[in-house]
Amino acid sequence: MKAKPLRLSTAAPDFETQFQARLHWSADTDAGIEQRVAAILADVRARGDAAVLDCTRRFDGLAAKDMAELELTQQDFKAAFDGLPAAQRDALVASARRVRSYHEAQKRANGESWSYRDEDGSLLGQKVTPLDRVGLYVPGGKAAYPSSLLMNAIPAHVAGVQEIIMVVPTPVRGSVATGGQGGEPGAKGERNELVLAAAHVAGVSRAFTIGGAQAVAALAYGTQTVPKVDKITGPGNAYVASAKKHVFGTVGIDMIAGPSEILVLADGTTPAAWVAMDLFSQAEHDELAQSILLCPDAAYLDAVQAQIDLLLPTMPRAKIIAASLNGRGALIHTRSMEEACAISNRIAPEHLEVASAEPQRWEPLLHHAGAIFLGAYTSESLGDYCAGPNHVLPTSGTARFSSPLGVYDFQKRTSLIEVSAAGAQVLGAIAAEMAYGEGLQAHARAAELRLDTVPPMRRNES
């Protein structure tokens, strides 16, 4: 098995064509998935728990007589936590502590309400309040990510959200969700103890062993058992992503995430094996993940390719890594580090590593990325688990206009306006003039009635 990322050079006449072709990823959803998701959403909306039970039986092979069998308890979380090896417990707690510390600082920086009074004594400001209840989708089929649970639940808690409802599929081996044909009725679903332990550490309020589009629908619309939430966050497969698109507007969502990405800017001073493994770290997620290396040193690109060849056979997920690198990976020879930074800004990657002896020299040139990892010792995987900043990041170039998940995603802002009697004399005249110009006489009169001298009503202003 071999992995040969596409080799490009910015000096080549066809660089732009090949570069754009390698970046392309279609976010279009399969029409069949769209139809099935729409049917599931409508069914859950109409029948509630009964539909959720049917879908969980069909897709996860998990047959339950009622929703009580699918609800996880605080005792389940605590037992899972207590049952972990001490090293895992300590790592989970340490990771949660660092994530909480970071998001507490984020809240102190810009997450508070504020107001001021102007020269007329009118109060203007903004009231920042947490969402009441959020839903957290945690994958549980082919992959389980307790780290994502921490990254979603902890900033919600820091923001002040009172209820966090987790949904996590626990498919039966051999079910549709695990790539089989279906599970035996009554078979016990496969729970990931590390995910349940993370729920204990992160303070999840309630949890249900349901997944897929039916779980998104249950959170968005509410059922007889599953509470309706205000916002749904967390990663999932194509069905989950499609369902989140469908319910947006009924509830808020975090984002529609594309395949995972890493871009490494290297000056040739970081050990080639380190960079090769960093490219692997995203490639192992799935075949559509993208790993790109930009470097002005052609010999260093050769060294990284040699390490790819050497290390790939040692990887348990070698087949996935190879497919990712062959299909979407690239090693790009640039004219300079400055050009590499410019290309990086065009890509706007999810994860951006600056594998350089002088990372602070290049950081000011980098404007678009979900997260920037500075220096040879800052592997992207540290950010995934325990550095502190959130690992839920914009993908597919959306870092040009969007941000990592944070406390602010679990808060809403309400404008505060308290106009004084003196202020009404100034603002009222302005508002009335504009309202008459728009032909909205009631708007104008509402402002004018508060003036010390009420003017006669103007007519035919349109």
Summary of the structure (lengths in Angstrom):
residues: 462
radius of gyration: 26.3
end to end distance: 73.3
largest distance: 86.3
contacts: 1597
relative contact order: 0.15
helix: 48%
strand: 15%
